[in-house]
């Protein structure tokens, strides 16, 4: 009866894990992520030697570390993508408990590394940023709560997820880390919209965001400085934004040539937050457009595959993960071209950073797990069957 109502596709009994994974995973998205990581290594070879020289390390010290952390990230991505949605949900609940507890303990045990915001735990040989790991597991937990609220007699999951979102956003804003707070709020808003939120509630949420931004501007010097720097008509050429803007302008369409860029000698964050400026200066608009196309391919293909999914939890969780992945890339590149205020956010799989790389691997692994082909009828087939 189930097959008559929902339809089914053939299942190969006893099929080994790896062949089954390869047959069902979105290989286009997987290839795009691997290419993004390759671009990150390429740009790391250009951007990181000046920093290594200033810090007294070997020229490719940071490239080697990026390759090491990238290997861990890709391993996490492959292993996570092989999980079932139920396994991903269970792992996310456990991971969320640890990540949120770590976030709450930052004011006591964390460090700011002289950057004015307590966001990291120092391990001596490396640092860990809990908010990076919190984002993907939060998306899955929030989707689980929202999906549960759609069941008959289910809990008020949307209200619980909203309360959880508020707690995370306030905690991040107090660090202060307004960029990650906005990203978490955006991801939740997208899932809420996909889950069928009334329009007046979405407008109310937008109003709360405006009020929150106004309050932060009037009470946070860090936030006000970022906004004022963005709104000023003149850019100080000796600031990071000034250097990045000039580098993008100098790069033109084809760039100044491999190794010929100068911005990496001036920007302290050329290998992380402003890696796209190095790409634009040395390789020009051509490479930047390739990078944008790779991110867009992952997001669009994921959304198209999720549209055929009938499980509300999988649809919501996958949509939230895809939205945060794409918007984080958009924010990073938008800051570099001065379309957005400075956020201090990495470019997924391209920027240097252990926490961002590994957390990104987990996030994309979850997304690949949710978008794998499963033995089920597509949502369109179900709707057509119900209309008959």
Legacy VTK file of the C-alpha trace (Angstrom):
# vtk DataFile Version 3.0
C-alpha trace
ASCII
DATASET POLYDATA
POINTS 388 float
0.000 0.000 0.000
2.843 2.393 0.817
4.390 1.866 -2.605
1.001 2.362 -4.295
0.560 5.739 -2.577
4.105 7.117 -2.524
5.802 5.232 -5.312
9.226 3.656 -5.036
12.475 3.196 -6.878
14.501 0.043 -6.989
16.775 -0.718 -4.049
19.853 -2.821 -4.586
19.960 -5.242 -1.686
23.333 -5.843 -0.125
25.017 -3.047 -2.061
28.308 -1.940 -0.427
28.386 1.461 1.281
30.817 3.226 -1.040
29.171 2.235 -4.370
25.766 3.129 -2.933
27.077 6.485 -1.708
28.660 7.259 -5.074
25.465 6.338 -6.917
23.227 8.533 -4.741
25.363 11.574 -3.857
25.229 14.828 -5.823
28.533 14.526 -7.670
28.289 18.004 -9.205
28.121 19.659 -5.795
30.864 17.394 -4.493
33.108 18.333 -7.418
32.452 22.052 -6.882
33.481 21.804 -3.229
36.687 19.986 -4.141
37.462 22.663 -6.718
36.843 25.398 -4.128
39.341 23.714 -1.820
41.845 23.526 -4.683
41.341 27.246 -5.367
41.929 27.901 -1.657
45.283 26.103 -1.774
46.221 28.002 -4.926
45.393 31.366 -3.360
47.076 30.334 -0.116
50.320 29.861 -2.045
50.025 33.501 -3.130
48.601 35.144 0.005
50.256 33.455 2.976
54.063 33.712 2.412
54.208 37.419 3.437
52.439 36.610 6.718
54.697 33.618 7.308
57.726 35.845 6.754
56.462 38.432 9.249
55.862 35.728 11.858
59.208 33.995 11.289
57.851 30.793 9.717
58.780 28.923 6.562
57.264 30.502 3.413
54.522 27.898 3.011
53.827 27.283 6.700
50.207 28.396 6.462
49.643 26.530 3.198
50.779 23.305 4.852
48.443 23.942 7.783
45.587 24.704 5.398
46.247 21.441 3.548
46.257 19.548 6.864
43.033 21.109 8.144
41.534 20.796 4.679
42.272 17.080 4.711
40.418 16.790 8.021
37.560 18.850 6.593
37.216 16.703 3.471
37.375 13.540 5.569
34.594 14.901 7.804
32.596 15.851 4.713
32.863 12.400 3.120
32.034 10.552 6.356
29.097 12.816 7.185
27.690 12.574 3.659
27.502 8.785 4.053
25.183 9.068 7.059
21.421 8.657 6.915
19.288 11.692 7.791
18.422 10.111 11.151
22.102 9.631 11.956
22.827 13.236 10.953
20.031 14.476 13.198
21.258 12.507 16.202
24.847 13.624 15.704
23.668 17.229 15.314
21.747 17.167 18.602
24.830 15.940 20.469
27.079 18.358 18.605
24.746 21.249 19.328
24.846 20.576 23.062
28.653 20.653 23.078
28.945 23.657 20.727
26.410 25.783 22.615
27.994 24.958 25.958
31.388 25.932 24.516
29.926 29.186 23.251
28.534 30.032 26.687
31.898 29.311 28.336
33.865 31.627 26.033
33.754 34.706 28.333
35.506 32.667 31.038
37.828 30.346 29.098
38.153 32.003 25.676
40.612 34.473 24.215
40.449 37.326 21.710
43.992 37.048 20.257
44.149 40.848 20.443
41.224 41.309 18.021
38.772 42.753 20.563
36.235 39.891 20.422
36.372 36.739 22.569
35.560 34.081 19.953
38.256 31.414 20.285
39.705 28.765 22.556
43.483 28.625 22.389
44.897 25.090 22.326
48.504 26.195 21.933
49.103 24.493 18.587
45.763 25.701 17.168
42.587 27.602 18.062
38.923 26.598 17.975
35.992 28.904 17.204
32.789 27.305 18.597
30.431 29.470 16.543
31.709 27.875 13.324
30.690 24.410 14.556
27.438 25.704 16.030
25.995 26.886 12.702
25.506 23.549 10.891
24.263 21.630 13.934
21.904 24.472 14.841
20.355 24.356 11.355
19.638 20.640 11.752
18.256 20.972 15.296
16.041 23.924 14.336
14.732 22.020 11.295
13.944 19.024 13.495
11.922 21.212 15.873
10.059 22.903 13.018
9.269 19.593 11.342
8.018 18.156 14.633
5.578 21.062 14.995
3.902 20.048 11.711
2.890 16.653 13.089
-0.542 16.134 14.590
-0.233 16.673 18.324
3.412 17.665 17.892
5.296 20.093 20.137
5.424 23.870 19.508
8.691 23.369 17.649
8.666 26.675 15.801
8.385 28.615 19.070
11.127 26.519 20.641
13.397 27.046 17.641
12.738 30.789 17.807
13.706 30.882 21.482
16.835 28.868 20.714
17.715 31.254 17.892
17.309 34.293 20.138
19.583 32.741 22.776
22.295 32.027 20.183
22.039 35.438 18.510
22.255 37.295 21.837
25.233 35.178 22.947
27.066 35.845 19.682
26.263 39.569 19.764
27.768 39.853 23.249
31.175 38.533 22.058
30.714 40.686 19.850
30.266 38.647 16.655
27.460 40.309 14.751
28.370 38.598 11.485
27.793 35.068 12.777
24.696 36.270 14.659
23.200 37.631 11.432
24.073 34.432 9.584
22.359 32.233 12.195
19.291 34.479 12.189
19.155 34.464 8.378
19.419 30.682 8.195
16.625 30.258 10.714
14.481 32.832 8.873
14.857 30.937 5.600
13.827 27.670 7.242
10.898 29.406 8.933
9.794 30.825 5.574
10.082 27.451 3.836
8.184 25.888 6.731
5.167 28.095 5.970
5.549 31.116 8.266
2.812 33.763 7.827
3.954 36.907 6.053
3.048 39.214 8.935
5.341 37.241 11.232
8.191 37.586 8.720
7.589 41.334 8.589
7.585 41.410 12.381
10.897 39.552 12.413
12.357 42.091 9.969
11.198 44.870 12.289
12.898 43.199 15.245
16.127 42.969 13.243
15.969 46.708 12.491
15.322 47.516 16.158
18.148 45.215 17.217
20.529 46.860 14.743
19.571 50.316 15.994
20.136 49.270 19.605
23.513 47.733 18.738
24.574 50.855 16.851
23.740 53.085 19.816
25.284 50.827 22.454
28.195 49.013 20.812
31.276 50.972 19.758
32.482 47.955 17.770
29.241 47.758 15.768
28.977 51.526 15.284
32.560 51.727 14.013
31.872 49.063 11.390
28.673 50.792 10.194
30.254 54.260 10.125
33.219 52.939 8.159
30.837 51.369 5.647
28.678 54.499 5.241
31.503 56.999 4.897
31.867 58.134 1.252
35.664 58.122 1.384
37.705 54.999 2.027
40.997 55.372 3.880
43.550 53.762 1.506
45.593 52.537 4.503
42.761 50.409 5.919
42.001 46.793 5.016
38.994 47.860 2.963
41.119 50.458 1.196
43.805 47.933 0.293
41.219 45.368 -0.847
39.319 47.884 -2.979
42.493 49.045 -4.681
43.613 45.440 -5.314
40.320 44.538 -6.974
40.537 47.660 -9.129
44.117 46.889 -10.164
43.293 43.293 -11.059
40.908 44.172 -13.846
39.619 41.349 -16.007
42.657 39.063 -16.244
44.709 40.146 -13.203
48.257 41.457 -12.862
49.794 37.989 -13.031
50.585 35.083 -10.724
52.762 36.247 -7.828
52.709 39.878 -8.993
50.035 41.108 -6.583
50.939 43.608 -3.866
47.898 43.537 -1.579
49.132 40.427 0.262
52.065 42.468 1.615
49.730 45.072 3.125
46.676 43.155 4.321
47.112 41.264 7.617
44.034 39.134 6.775
44.854 38.566 3.103
44.780 34.787 3.607
41.459 34.748 5.514
38.797 37.480 5.359
40.143 39.196 2.228
41.347 36.222 0.210
39.038 37.256 -2.638
41.048 40.497 -3.011
44.182 38.428 -3.682
42.249 36.372 -6.247
40.931 39.495 -7.968
44.324 41.221 -8.094
46.447 38.321 -9.364
43.906 36.383 -11.455
41.329 39.070 -12.220
37.583 38.950 -12.618
37.816 35.615 -14.435
38.761 33.633 -11.315
36.311 35.583 -9.143
33.461 34.650 -11.492
34.573 31.011 -11.427
34.491 31.055 -7.611
31.024 32.625 -7.606
29.801 30.032 -10.104
31.085 27.177 -7.920
29.214 28.466 -4.853
26.075 29.119 -6.893
26.169 25.603 -8.339
26.289 23.991 -4.896
23.403 26.112 -3.594
21.154 25.861 -6.660
21.631 22.118 -7.175
21.014 21.465 -3.482
17.793 23.475 -3.493
16.564 21.769 -6.677
17.179 18.321 -5.191
15.519 19.333 -1.915
12.416 20.476 -3.805
11.831 16.827 -4.749
12.113 15.669 -1.125
8.931 14.729 0.721
10.341 14.620 4.284
9.807 18.105 5.839
12.779 17.695 8.173
15.153 16.983 5.292
13.759 19.863 3.236
14.100 22.356 6.075
17.521 21.232 7.282
18.983 21.092 3.780
17.555 24.491 2.876
18.995 26.059 6.033
22.446 24.577 5.413
22.461 25.641 1.755
21.294 29.156 2.630
23.982 29.689 5.270
26.678 28.251 2.996
25.779 30.551 0.118
25.151 33.672 2.203
28.446 33.303 4.083
30.273 33.326 0.747
28.218 36.300 -0.409
28.957 38.251 2.780
32.703 37.612 2.548
32.897 38.778 -1.062
30.443 41.622 -0.448
32.666 43.031 2.297
35.725 42.954 0.024
33.958 45.052 -2.642
32.366 47.294 0.007
28.791 46.235 -0.636
28.464 45.210 3.029
29.985 46.360 6.338
33.068 44.501 7.549
32.035 41.209 9.198
35.205 39.197 9.809
33.790 36.139 8.040
35.779 33.566 6.069
35.140 32.379 2.517
34.080 28.706 2.848
36.783 26.222 1.759
38.913 29.019 0.288
40.024 31.093 3.288
42.652 29.827 5.716
41.334 28.657 9.094
41.096 25.334 10.868
37.703 25.832 12.519
36.048 27.272 9.409
37.440 24.516 7.167
36.438 21.595 9.386
33.044 23.086 10.274
32.462 23.794 6.583
33.284 20.181 5.787
30.729 18.996 8.334
28.098 21.424 7.016
28.539 20.400 3.374
28.679 16.743 4.413
25.280 17.158 6.082
23.953 18.916 2.983
25.190 16.116 0.722
23.614 13.550 3.056
20.248 15.320 2.837
20.369 15.703 -0.942
21.298 12.096 -1.724
18.869 10.146 -3.887
16.663 7.922 -1.716
14.127 5.166 -2.548
11.012 7.316 -2.348
8.445 8.923 -4.563
9.157 12.526 -5.455
6.978 15.185 -3.874
5.456 16.054 -7.251
4.321 12.462 -7.747
2.681 12.450 -4.311
0.770 15.666 -5.004
-0.420 14.395 -8.382
-1.576 11.128 -6.787
-3.579 13.015 -4.170
-5.287 15.132 -6.834
-6.583 12.093 -8.718
LINES 1 389
388 0 1 2 3 4 5 6 7 8 9 10 11 12 13 14 15 16 17 18 19 20 21 22 23 24 25 26 27 28 29 30 31 32 33 34 35 36 37 38 39 40 41 42 43 44 45 46 47 48 49 50 51 52 53 54 55 56 57 58 59 60 61 62 63 64 65 66 67 68 69 70 71 72 73 74 75 76 77 78 79 80 81 82 83 84 85 86 87 88 89 90 91 92 93 94 95 96 97 98 99 100 101 102 103 104 105 106 107 108 109 110 111 112 113 114 115 116 117 118 119 120 121 122 123 124 125 126 127 128 129 130 131 132 133 134 135 136 137 138 139 140 141 142 143 144 145 146 147 148 149 150 151 152 153 154 155 156 157 158 159 160 161 162 163 164 165 166 167 168 169 170 171 172 173 174 175 176 177 178 179 180 181 182 183 184 185 186 187 188 189 190 191 192 193 194 195 196 197 198 199 200 201 202 203 204 205 206 207 208 209 210 211 212 213 214 215 216 217 218 219 220 221 222 223 224 225 226 227 228 229 230 231 232 233 234 235 236 237 238 239 240 241 242 243 244 245 246 247 248 249 250 251 252 253 254 255 256 257 258 259 260 261 262 263 264 265 266 267 268 269 270 271 272 273 274 275 276 277 278 279 280 281 282 283 284 285 286 287 288 289 290 291 292 293 294 295 296 297 298 299 300 301 302 303 304 305 306 307 308 309 310 311 312 313 314 315 316 317 318 319 320 321 322 323 324 325 326 327 328 329 330 331 332 333 334 335 336 337 338 339 340 341 342 343 344 345 346 347 348 349 350 351 352 353 354 355 356 357 358 359 360 361 362 363 364 365 366 367 368 369 370 371 372 373 374 375 376 377 378 379 380 381 382 383 384 385 386 387
